[in-house]
Structure formats: C-alpha cells, structure tokens
Amino acid sequence: MARDYAVFDINAIAGNFPASAETMLIDTRLTDEAEASSRVFRVYTPLPPHYHATCDEYLFVVSGRARFFMGGMRPFEVGPGQLLFFKKNIVHGATEILEAPLVFLSVDTPRRDPRDIIFVNPADGTPDTFIQTRQLY
C-alpha cells in the first residue's frame, strides 16, 4: 500500500463502518510504511488493558466519547478533537463507551503489525478477537 501522497476523507471513512462487529474494533489502513502506519478505526466494545510491543501510538478522537486509561493515569473522558499519545509497552484501553460511534484516527510509529496486541490478561482476547481490517474507502 505504498503511496507517495494521498488525501483521505476521515469522516467519510468513519461513516462507512458497520453498526456492529464480531471483533472489538474494525479498522481500515490508510498508509502502511515501515516508518509509520495510519488507520481509522471504530471501537465496538470496551477495550481491556493491553499494549503494543513494537510501536508508539497517536490516537486522535474523530467521534464519540469514552472513558480511556493509559499508563498510571486514572480513567478519563475523551472526545472529539483530543489527541492521545503513548509509547510502546504502555498499557491502555477504554473502560466504557459513553457515546457511539467511537472512532479514532491512529498513527503508529514505526508501523504496527496488526497482530501486535498483547492483553494484560490473556483471557481477554487475541489478535483475531481484537481487530478486523477492512478496506472501507
């Protein structure tokens, strides 16, 4: 999916996500380079504590509201226009979806392999129950 340049309509992409999902979230990749990957994703269920071992993550809230946590912070409310950042290996998640649809624009540096998801409690999920990637645009 190498691109030298592109323009993405994030709201249109967000509007194409289905109303429900069998996984915790569905994403669509916008870019997928070794240096960084970018995605838009919709969250369908609260996200148990987890982390990524290979990348830092920037999350921009496109729509919805949630109670989010990262690192040692107590859960706090996030909403449209907020940008969250955390380094690799920082435990994070969403304890509650307050307003749906909850959609994020994510930039991962370097690229995040879709299977790079480690649940603090392994019984909470696997890469296959966590995310489904769809090309929605």
N, C-alpha and C positions, 0 to 999 in steps of 0.2 A: 504494500500500500504506500510505496514511496511517492511523495508529492513534492514538487519544487515550490508550489504555492497553492493556496485554496481559500475559499470563502465558505463559511458554514453558517446556516441559519439555525442557531441553537434552539430558539423557540419552536420552529417547525419540527426539528428532530424530536424535541421533548414531547410535542403534541402527537407524535406517531407511536409512542409506546403504548402497548395494550393496557387495558384496565386492570388486569390481573396477571399473575405469573406463577409458575411452579417453582421458581428459584427466588432467593431473597432479593435479587435485583437483576435487571436486564440492562445491558449497555450496548452502545454502538461506538466503534472506534472511529475516530476522526483522522488521527495520524498514528503511525506505528514505526517509529525510527529507533535505532539503538540508543540514541542520546535521550529521547523522551517519547512518551506516548500520550495521546489525549483521547478522552472519551466523554460521552454524555451518558449518564445512567439514571434510571429511575429505581428507587428503593420501594419495595412492596411490603416488607415486614421489618420489625425491629432487628437491628444488627447486633449479634452477640460480640463480646470482646474478641478482637482479632488484630493481626498486624501483618505487614508485608516485609519480607526479609531482604528484598533487593532494591527498593526504591523509596524516595521521598514522595510525598503526595500533596498536591494543592487541590483543594475542593472548593469550588465556587457554587453557592446555592442559587440555582436558577428559579425554582419554585418550591412551594410547600414550606412546612415548618417541622422541626423535630427537636427532640431532646438528645443532644450529642455529648460524647465524652472523648477525651484523648489525654494520654499521659496520666498524670496525677490529678488532673482537674476534675472537679465535681461536674455532673451533667449540667449543661446549659442549653438554652434555646438558641437555635439557629434558624435563619430565614433568608428570603431573597436578598441578594446583594452582598452577603457576607462571604468572605474568603477564609478558609481554614487551611492551616499548613501543619504538617508533622513529618518528622524524619522517619526513615525506615526503622523497624522494630518498635515503634511507639504503638502501644495498644490503644485502640479506638473503636467506636461503634455508636449506634443510636439506640437508646433505651425505649424510645416511643416516637411514633409518627404522629404529630399533632395536627397536621394539615396535609392532605394529599392533593395532587401528586407531588411527591418529594423527588426533585430532580437536581442532580449535580453535574457540573462540568468539571472534569478531573484532568490534571496534568501530572504525569508521573515521571520523575527523573532519577536515574535513567529509566528506560522502558520497563513497564511492569508486565511480566508474563501473566496471562490470565489465570494461571494455576498458582500464582504466588499469593496464597491466602492461608494464614496459619491461625486457627482458632485457639484461644487460651484453653478452652475446654474442648478437646477433640470431638466430644459427643455433640457439639453444637452445629457441626456441619463439615462439608468437604468442598473442594473447588467446584464440584458438579452441582451441589445444592446451593452454593453461594451465588453464582453468576451464570447468565446465559448471554452470549454475544450474538447480536443480530445486526445486520445491515438494514437500517430503517430509513435511510435517506436515499 
